[in-house]
Amino acid sequence: MKPVTVDILRAHLMAASLTAMGAEALILLVLLVLPVSEETFSSTPFRLLALALIVSGVIVIRRLAHAAFEQAVQRRYVTTHLALSRPVSVTTRCPRRGLVILHLRLTGRPFVLASH
């Protein structure tokens, strides 16, 4: 497998695991408030709901990261090139640098951190 593909998959798995952690925290809160039986969590509808929640969470994270990237381009924290093979330059002053880098990793685009 190419290193770019591995990086894309790793970024998607990170987004999925963050979503799963959030869902688990939400379930723990529900367990504290509502009387729910253990059988509920081993049922097929619950598993399908959990899968749908994780997939939708990854989609939301992708959209947030894309919006942060677009905003960084507009505010000139990011310099893109027409040639996709050239790395995208991200300044260290970018306020949403983490989301911008996540977007670049999700899309497989190379990037460099610039200090200017």
MOTA-V358308 format. One record per residue. RES is the residue in one small letter. BURIAL is I if it has 24 or more other ideal C-beta (glycine too) atoms within 12 Angstrom, else O. Layout:
RES | BURIAL
RES | BURIAL
This chain:
m | O
k | O
p | O
v | O
t | O
v | O
d | O
i | I
l | O
r | O
a | I
h | I
l | O
m | I
a | I
a | I
s | O
l | O
t | I
a | O
m | O
g | O
a | I
e | O
a | O
l | O
i | O
l | O
l | O
v | O
l | O
l | O
v | O
l | O
p | O
v | O
s | O
e | O
e | O
t | O
f | O
s | O
s | O
t | O
p | O
f | O
r | O
l | O
l | O
a | I
l | O
a | O
l | O
i | I
v | O
s | O
g | I
v | I
i | O
v | O
i | I
r | I
r | O
l | I
a | I
h | O
a | O
a | I
f | I
e | O
q | O
a | I
v | I
q | O
r | O
r | O
y | I
v | I
t | O
t | I
h | O
l | O
a | O
l | O
s | O
r | O
p | O
v | I
s | I
v | I
t | I
t | O
r | O
c | I
p | O
r | I
r | I
g | O
l | I
v | I
i | I
l | I
h | I
l | I
r | I
l | I
t | I
g | O
r | I
p | O
f | I
v | O
l | O
a | O
s | O
h | O
